[in-house]
Structures are given as structure tokens and as C-alpha cells.
Amino acid sequence: GVMGLIKAVVSVRTTVKMVKQTSTEMLESLPVLEDPLKLAAMAYLTRLTLWSFLAGEKFGHFILLAVTKMVHITLSYGLSELSANSLTLLGAISLHIMGDVDTAQSIGESAMQLQERCESETGKARTFLVLHAYVFYHVKPLQSLSKSFLEGYQSGMRTGDGANALWCLFNNIVTLYMTGKPLKVIEEKCRASITQMVEMKEEDQAS
């Protein structure tokens, strides 16, 4: 309802302020999160963002609340393999809901910093996908995105995250088209990508 949405927006504003007040040094010094209950909460909240997205617009405030809770857990208790993704989603929310380009870019850079600190690649493909397709796409030269989409694709393939890997691959092709690469090159990459998507049974992306 309306009250739920208001609560979610207030939570976003509070969390964004908290992140902006967190220095690079503080992010670098975050301990590794080892509490099994907190790790389970991060995993559940990550799934909740996806479920809420798939459930439709009226569940949008659950996404905001889940993302802000994940960011709070990270800043309060430490770094997990899902921390970078939570900051990435907060950056996307800052841009597309709050309309704050500078804050979105700043949070996006913090997300990259956390991803570089994380020893595990789990979640990297999703982080790179959301960060570069929904945040950096609006603030960085398009030519600079292709390398990152490919890195996200390769990471996803290594970790078994085929869906996000192929979305990275798709966005790389879109980027090549937007930056004026020869159509023959793009067609070849499309054919190769579609073949791979069909082989991995990701027909929705292939179509």
C-alpha cells in the first residue's frame, strides 16, 4: 500500500545517506561476514528482490526494503559475496527512482570496490550486469562498457550463473550496435550467442 511505499522510500533515502558518509577507507576495512544467520538473510533478501520484481509493480516497495536491508547488513556486519550486488541495486534505485545521477555513479563505484575485494566470484555476473546496464550505461562512455559485459559473461560461465552470463553477452552485443560496430560483426556475434543460448536452454533470451 501507500504506507509501505513511503516507508520504503524513506529507507532508501536513509541508506543512501549512510553509504555516502562511508569513506573508501571504511569500505576497504570491512571485515568478512561470517555469521551464518546474516549470510542466510543476505541470500534470502537477494531472492526476495527477484521474486518481488517478477511479481509486478505493486510489490516494488519490497525490492526497495530488501535492498536497503542488505546494504545495512553489509555496512554493519561485513562483506559477503552478495554485498557488491546490494550496492549495485541501490545505485540503480538512486538513478531510476530518485533521479540522482551523481549519487548513483558514486554508489556504483563503491559496488565495484566491494566486488574487487570479494574473493568469491559468485554474484559477480549479476553485479556487472546491473551495474553497467542500469547505472554506468548512463554516466560512462558506451565504448567502455563492452569489456565489463564480457568480464561479467566469463565470470557467470565460470560460476554456473548462465542466465546472468548470457544477459551480459546480450548487452555487449547491444553496446557494439550502439557504438557503431559493423553490422556484419554484430550479426556474427548474434548467431554465436543465439546458438549458445539455445544449447543452455535459455530460449527466452535467444528469441
Phi, psi and chi 1 to 4 in degrees:
 res  aa     phi    psi   chi1   chi2   chi3   chi4
   1 GLY       - -173.2      -      -      -      -
   2 VAL   -63.5  -41.4  174.7      -      -      -
   3 MET   -64.8  -37.4  -68.5  -54.5  -62.2      -
   4 GLY   -63.9  -39.8      -      -      -      -
   5 LEU   -67.3  -41.5 -178.9   58.3      -      -
   6 ILE   -62.1  -44.4  -68.6  173.7      -      -
   7 LYS   -60.5  -40.1 -179.3  179.5  178.7 -179.7
   8 ALA   -66.4  -42.7      -      -      -      -
   9 VAL   -65.5  -40.6  171.0      -      -      -
  10 VAL   -62.0  -40.5  170.0      -      -      -
  11 SER   -63.3  -39.8 -178.8      -      -      -
  12 VAL   -62.8  -48.2  168.5      -      -      -
  13 ARG   -60.6  -43.0  -68.1 -172.2 -179.1  -81.9
  14 THR   -63.6  -42.5  -57.6      -      -      -
  15 THR   -69.8  -40.2  -53.6      -      -      -
  16 VAL   -60.3  -43.0  165.6      -      -      -
  17 LYS   -61.4  -40.6 -176.5  177.6 -180.0  179.6
  18 MET   -63.1  -43.8  178.3 -172.7  -60.2      -
  19 VAL   -65.4  -41.7  173.2      -      -      -
  20 LYS   -64.4  -26.9  -68.9  172.7   73.0  173.1
  21 GLN   -87.8   -2.7  -68.2  174.7  -16.8      -
  22 THR   -92.4  117.2  -57.0      -      -      -
  23 SER   -75.0  163.7   66.2      -      -      -
  24 THR   -58.4  -39.1  -59.9      -      -      -
  25 GLU   -63.6  -39.0  -68.7   73.6   19.6      -
  26 MET   -67.1  -39.4  -70.1  176.6   66.8      -
  27 LEU   -63.6  -39.3  -72.8  177.0      -      -
  28 GLU   -66.5  -27.9  -73.5  -71.7  -10.7      -
  29 SER   -95.6    3.0   64.5      -      -      -
  30 LEU   -59.3  133.4  -78.1  174.9      -      -
  31 PRO   -73.5  166.7   29.7  -36.1      -      -
  32 VAL   -79.5  130.1  174.7      -      -      -
  33 LEU   -72.7  123.3  179.7   60.1      -      -
  34 GLU  -122.2  -11.4  -62.9  179.8  -14.6      -
  35 ASP   -64.0  116.3 -176.2  -25.6      -      -
  36 PRO   -60.9  -33.0   19.4  -30.8      -      -
  37 LEU   -68.8  -41.1  -68.0  178.9      -      -
  38 LYS   -68.3  -38.0  -64.8  -66.7 -170.7  -60.6
  39 LEU   -65.4  -40.1  -70.3  170.2      -      -
  40 ALA   -64.7  -38.6      -      -      -      -
  41 ALA   -63.7  -41.7      -      -      -      -
  42 MET   -61.4  -43.0  -69.8  -71.1  -75.4      -
  43 ALA   -65.1  -42.9      -      -      -      -
  44 TYR   -64.9  -44.9  170.6   76.1      -      -
  45 LEU   -65.3  -34.3  -69.8  166.4      -      -
  46 THR   -61.9  -44.3  -63.4      -      -      -
  47 ARG   -65.6  -37.2  -66.4 -172.6 -178.3   93.5
  48 LEU   -62.1  -36.5 -178.7   59.3      -      -
  49 THR   -62.1  -40.9   61.0      -      -      -
  50 LEU   -69.2  -45.7  177.6   59.8      -      -
  51 TRP   -59.6  -42.4  -63.3  -26.2      -      -
  52 SER   -67.3  -38.8  -59.9      -      -      -
  53 PHE   -61.9  -45.3  174.9   77.2      -      -
  54 LEU   -69.5  -26.3  -65.3  174.8      -      -
  55 ALA   -75.2  -18.4      -      -      -      -
  56 GLY   113.8  175.5      -      -      -      -
  57 GLU   -60.3  -35.4 -173.9  176.1  -29.6      -
  58 LYS   -68.5  -11.6   64.8 -179.5  179.0  179.5
  59 PHE  -103.6   12.6  -67.2   94.2      -      -
  60 GLY   -60.5  -33.4      -      -      -      -
  61 HIS   -66.7  -23.8   62.8  -74.1      -      -
  62 PHE   -66.3  -35.0  -75.2  115.6      -      -
  63 ILE   -61.5  -47.7  -61.4  175.0      -      -
  64 LEU   -60.8  -44.7  -53.6 -174.2      -      -
  65 LEU   -67.5  -39.7  -68.6  170.4      -      -
  66 ALA   -65.7  -43.2      -      -      -      -
  67 VAL   -64.4  -46.6  168.3      -      -      -
  68 THR   -64.4  -36.1   55.1      -      -      -
  69 LYS   -64.3  -41.0 -177.3   61.9  176.4  178.2
  70 MET   -63.4  -40.8  -74.9 -169.2  -72.8      -
  71 VAL   -64.8  -41.7  174.2      -      -      -
  72 HIS   -60.8  -43.7  -83.5  -95.0      -      -
  73 ILE   -60.1  -44.1  -69.1  173.8      -      -
  74 THR   -62.0  -50.5  -66.7      -      -      -
  75 LEU   -70.9  -25.8  -63.7 -177.5      -      -
  76 SER   -91.9  -32.1  -59.8      -      -      -
  77 TYR  -123.3  -19.2  -60.8  101.7      -      -
  78 GLY   132.9  178.8      -      -      -      -
  79 LEU   -89.6  131.3  179.3   66.9      -      -
  80 SER  -126.2  176.3   77.0      -      -      -
  81 GLU   -69.7   -9.2   61.3 -169.7   18.5      -
  82 LEU  -105.3   -1.1  -61.3  172.1      -      -
  83 SER   -64.6  -45.6  -66.6      -      -      -
  84 ALA   -61.2  -39.2      -      -      -      -
  85 ASN   -65.4  -36.2 -175.8   57.8      -      -
  86 SER   -65.6  -39.8   67.8      -      -      -
  87 LEU   -68.8  -36.2  -88.2 -177.8      -      -
  88 THR   -60.5  -44.9  -65.5      -      -      -
  89 LEU   -64.8  -37.4  -68.3  169.7      -      -
  90 LEU   -64.8  -38.2 -176.4   64.4      -      -
  91 GLY   -62.5  -42.5      -      -      -      -
  92 ALA   -64.4  -39.7      -      -      -      -
  93 ILE   -63.9  -41.7  -70.3  167.5      -      -
  94 SER   -59.7  -37.6  -61.9      -      -      -
  95 LEU   -78.8  -51.7  178.4   59.5      -      -
  96 HIS   -87.3  -20.0  -65.0  -78.2      -      -
  97 ILE  -108.6  -43.8  -65.4 -179.7      -      -
  98 MET   -88.4  -18.1  -44.5  -54.4  -69.8      -
  99 GLY    71.3   24.0      -      -      -      -
 100 ASP  -103.8   95.9 -169.2  -23.8      -      -
 101 VAL   -66.4  -46.9  176.1      -      -      -
 102 ASP   -63.1  -42.6  -68.2  -22.7      -      -
 103 THR   -65.9  -40.5  -65.9      -      -      -
 104 ALA   -59.4  -43.8      -      -      -      -
 105 GLN   -65.7  -42.1 -178.6  171.9    5.0      -
 106 SER   -62.3  -44.6  175.1      -      -      -
 107 ILE   -66.9  -37.3  -67.2  175.6      -      -
 108 GLY   -60.6  -41.3      -      -      -      -
 109 GLU   -65.5  -37.1  -61.4  -68.7   -4.9      -
 110 SER   -65.1  -37.9  -65.0      -      -      -
 111 ALA   -62.6  -41.6      -      -      -      -
 112 MET   -61.9  -39.4  -74.8  -67.7  -70.8      -
 113 GLN   -61.6  -43.6 -176.7 -177.5  -10.4      -
 114 LEU   -67.5  -38.5  -68.4 -173.2      -      -
 115 GLN   -63.4  -38.9 -174.1   62.9   59.6      -
 116 GLU   -66.4  -30.5  -70.5  168.8    2.4      -
 117 ARG   -75.9  -25.8  -86.2 -159.9   60.9 -160.7
 118 CYS   -75.3  125.4 -169.0      -      -      -
 119 GLU   -73.0  -30.9  -65.6 -177.7    1.4      -
 120 SER   -84.6  143.3  170.8      -      -      -
 121 GLU   -90.2   -3.9  -81.2 -163.9  -78.2      -
 122 THR   -59.0  125.4  -57.7      -      -      -
 123 GLY    91.6  -10.2      -      -      -      -
 124 LYS   -64.8  -41.1 -179.0  177.0  178.5  178.1
 125 ALA   -61.1  -43.3      -      -      -      -
 126 ARG   -66.8  -41.4 -172.7 -178.4 -176.3 -159.0
 127 THR   -59.8  -48.4  -65.0      -      -      -
 128 PHE   -65.1  -37.3  -90.2   50.2      -      -
 129 LEU   -62.4  -55.6  171.0   64.9      -      -
 130 VAL   -65.4  -42.8  175.3      -      -      -
 131 LEU   -63.2  -45.3 -174.1   58.1      -      -
 132 HIS   -87.2  -27.0  -67.7   87.0      -      -
 133 ALA   -85.0  -26.7      -      -      -      -
 134 TYR  -119.7  -10.3  -63.4  100.7      -      -
 135 VAL  -121.8  -66.6  179.1      -      -      -
 136 PHE   -65.5  -23.2  -72.4  164.7      -      -
 137 TYR   -56.0  -29.1 -179.7   85.3      -      -
 138 HIS   -95.5  -10.4  -62.6  -86.1      -      -
 139 VAL  -128.8   -8.7  -63.5      -      -      -
 140 LYS  -121.6  156.0  -69.3 -178.0  177.9  -68.8
 141 PRO   -58.6  135.7  -22.6   33.2      -      -
 142 LEU   -58.6  -34.1  -67.4 -179.2      -      -
 143 GLN   -60.0  -24.7  -68.3   86.3  -14.3      -
 144 SER   -81.6  -10.3   69.6      -      -      -
 145 LEU   -85.1  -27.5  -57.1 -176.9      -      -
 146 SER   -57.2  -45.4 -175.7      -      -      -
 147 LYS   -59.5  -40.7  179.9  180.0  177.9 -178.5
 148 SER   -70.3  -39.1  -64.4      -      -      -
 149 PHE   -61.5  -40.8  -78.7  130.6      -      -
 150 LEU   -67.1  -37.8  -71.8  175.6      -      -
 151 GLU   -63.8  -41.1 -174.3  176.4  -14.2      -
 152 GLY   -63.5  -41.6      -      -      -      -
 153 TYR   -60.0  -49.0  160.6   72.3      -      -
 154 GLN   -63.2  -39.5  -67.9  161.3   -2.4      -
 155 SER   -65.2  -44.0  175.2      -      -      -
 156 GLY   -61.3  -39.5      -      -      -      -
 157 MET   -67.5  -35.1  -65.3  -57.7  -69.5      -
 158 ARG   -70.1  -32.6  -75.6 -166.8  -63.8  -91.9
 159 THR  -100.3    0.9   58.3      -      -      -
 160 GLY    84.7   11.4      -      -      -      -
 161 ASP   -92.8   70.0 -172.8    1.3      -      -
 162 GLY   -63.5  -37.9      -      -      -      -
 163 ALA   -62.3  -51.8      -      -      -      -
 164 ASN   -69.9  -30.2  -76.0  -53.1      -      -
 165 ALA   -60.6  -45.6      -      -      -      -
 166 LEU   -73.3  -30.3  -66.8  179.9      -      -
 167 TRP   -66.2  -35.8  -82.5  114.9      -      -
 168 CYS   -62.6  -42.2  -76.9      -      -      -
 169 LEU   -63.6  -43.3 -167.5   60.4      -      -
 170 PHE   -59.8  -46.6  168.5   78.5      -      -
 171 ASN   -66.9  -28.7  -83.7  -82.8      -      -
 172 ASN   -64.8  -41.7  178.5   55.8      -      -
 173 ILE   -64.7  -42.7  -67.0  172.8      -      -
 174 VAL   -59.4  -41.8  172.1      -      -      -
 175 THR   -63.5  -42.0  -60.0      -      -      -
 176 LEU   -61.0  -41.0  -65.7  176.6      -      -
 177 TYR   -64.8  -45.2  174.7   75.7      -      -
 178 MET   -65.7  -26.6  -65.3  -68.4  -70.6      -
 179 THR   -95.9    8.6   53.8      -      -      -
 180 GLY    84.4   23.3      -      -      -      -
 181 LYS   -67.3  152.1  -64.7  -61.2 -178.6 -176.6
 182 PRO   -55.1  137.8  -25.6   34.9      -      -
 183 LEU   -61.3  -31.8  -68.0  178.7      -      -
 184 LYS   -62.7  -41.1 -177.6  175.3  177.4   58.9
 185 VAL   -64.8  -43.3  172.1      -      -      -
 186 ILE   -65.2  -40.8  -65.5  171.8      -      -
 187 GLU   -61.6  -42.3 -178.9 -178.1    8.7      -
 188 GLU   -62.7  -41.5  -69.0  171.1   -5.3      -
 189 LYS   -68.8  -35.9  -70.2 -173.1  177.5  -65.4
 190 CYS   -62.3  -46.5  -76.8      -      -      -
 191 ARG   -61.3  -43.9  -69.1 -177.4 -176.8  -80.2
 192 ALA   -65.2  -39.8      -      -      -      -
 193 SER   -68.4  -42.6  -61.1      -      -      -
 194 ILE   -62.7  -42.0  -71.0  171.7      -      -
 195 THR   -58.6  -44.6  -61.0      -      -      -
 196 GLN   -66.1  -40.6 -173.2  172.0    6.5      -
 197 MET   -63.4  -41.7  -70.3  173.3 -174.1      -
 198 VAL   -65.6  -42.0  170.8      -      -      -
 199 GLU   -62.0  -33.5  -71.4  174.7   -7.6      -
 200 MET   -91.0    5.5  -67.1  176.3   64.3      -
 201 LYS    63.6   36.6  -61.7 -176.8  179.4 -179.7
 202 GLU  -106.3   57.3  -64.0  -73.8  -11.4      -
 203 GLU   -60.5  -31.3  -73.3   90.0  -10.6      -
 204 ASP   -60.3  -41.0  -72.1  -15.4      -      -
 205 GLN   -73.0  -35.9  -73.5  163.6  -81.9      -
 206 ALA   -64.3  -31.0      -      -      -      -
 207 SER   -86.6      -   60.7      -      -      -
